[in-house]
């Protein structure tokens, strides 16, 4: 520590100066201001560095350190930095800064700032006060005014951060932008702004500073890692390089100072992309970061009727590789993100549906040095596909990320079922039981219904090794030997011989054989039963005697009918016959007789002696159309006393055969012919 040397000025009096009582001023504190300048350098002789101290000419002026501010002024001895002199032109005591003082210190803290230098001014207004040592004391404060001579300085710059691509818009991504300024007031106030670098991507479209006065960086718009990666093909280069400018608030603006630094914002990948299928010849997605396929398609084939395990299926790309149309591919999947999530595949459905269990999928890492996974498809062993049932199946394949989001992508595999000759033909039918009438002509077809009138019995012959779209397969159809039936090319069973007779044979059991026309001549058989339907082609036959003659005693049988004869008949088609009274001669006697269904003829009215009746009884079968035969019964009522010679009238039915018995009626009135 050292003591300040005092300055003693002895001022000669002049009759033209102010009154002595005002020479030392009236204020207890005198404040003067000087701008800061480069420390320890001589200041220019200019008005900026000369200030009026006292308006007058005291006899003596002395400056000492201020006991209350000794710590500050000990580093700035008054005589080293200032001088005091009287300016006769302006008639005032003036103080001039002769060496510069840096107000700002060396740190951004105000602790080392030099704002006020405080001294003690000792003033003797006249010679008598000097002689009597009657000094006047004033506080001299010299204010060092800030000059904007410092630019802002960034703290911990340049900056480098990473931002996840899924960061929400508006979120603060960095709070560490900070700059300091050694100046004071507006010269210390800092404003921040962003600019883009010429290198890499324009980050000002995606980031901003919500407040000029806060070093906070926020996300302005959504960012996409994949679009940046598509340009760089290197995840370490997917970043924005922004310029940050810090300026102070000096006035006028032309006096403002600024500093720049940079911030590198590395964009990291997020799980916002699903998996993708890749192969060279596919239709590629122009927006993909790889050769991702749009609607990836593959094709494969299996042989009809093959029940063996096929592991894996050989796959062809769709479209084919123009440079090698027979080149096979594997189903390769990868994560479109750079997260390289593991992937699995599965069959989610088939078109047509229902064939999912016929195939099995397995997933595995394709190569250890890639992020690709392989999806293999096997045909299940024991599950047989026949071309006759289906010629192709589309498998819908799902690739799924093994991640919390479990994102998916889809491809299709068209599996064709190729023709073969591994299996016998297949016979199907709408019924294996048929019906045909016994009177059918050659060429008549067999029906499935017992009425033989609604639905034709039809056999269908298919080859499980071919489909309906394939050319027709040559098949040979035969029916067991000795049968009166054949099978048409369309599968209908037809009569090829007119020998049907229900009364002889009621059904035929046919063995139908279908044989392929090519080696090894596989064949199949089916048994069909054809029932012969009875046709009413025979009328009932009256049993002997064909005609009857009955004698009935006269009397009234109204209340006590009497069976006088039972007519018997048979029918080989639709028996037993049913009987009914058909007619009576004379016609007015019909009410005198009745016939039961079993053929019993009864007299039910009054009969008089000498009456003769011709009764016709019909025997009808149950067929359609109904056939019937008549039996002729002559009913005679004898006369107990005869006085005249008897006369005989013989009735003969026109259907009587030779040697048939002829009836001789009793004497009486001639019977009317029927």
Helices and strands as residue ranges (DSSP letters): E 9-10, G 20-22, E 29-35, G 47-49, E 50-54, E 60-65, G 67-69, H 70-73, H 78-81, E 82-87, E 92-97, G 110-112, E 116-124, H 127-131, E 136-145, E 153-154, E 159-164, E 172-174, E 179-180, G 185-187, E 190-196, G 203-205, E 207-208, E 217-219, H 225-232, G 235-237, E 239-248, G 253-255, E 258-268, E 275-278, E 297-303, E 315-318, E 328-329, E 331-335, E 343-351, G 356-358, E 359-365, E 373-379, E 392-401, E 408-418, E 425-429, E 433-437, E 459-463, E 475-479, E 485-487, E 493-495, E 507-516, E 523-533, E 541-542, E 547-551, E 555-556, E 562-566, E 569-570, E 578-585, G 587-592, E 593-595, E 600-603, E 606-607, E 612-620, E 628-636
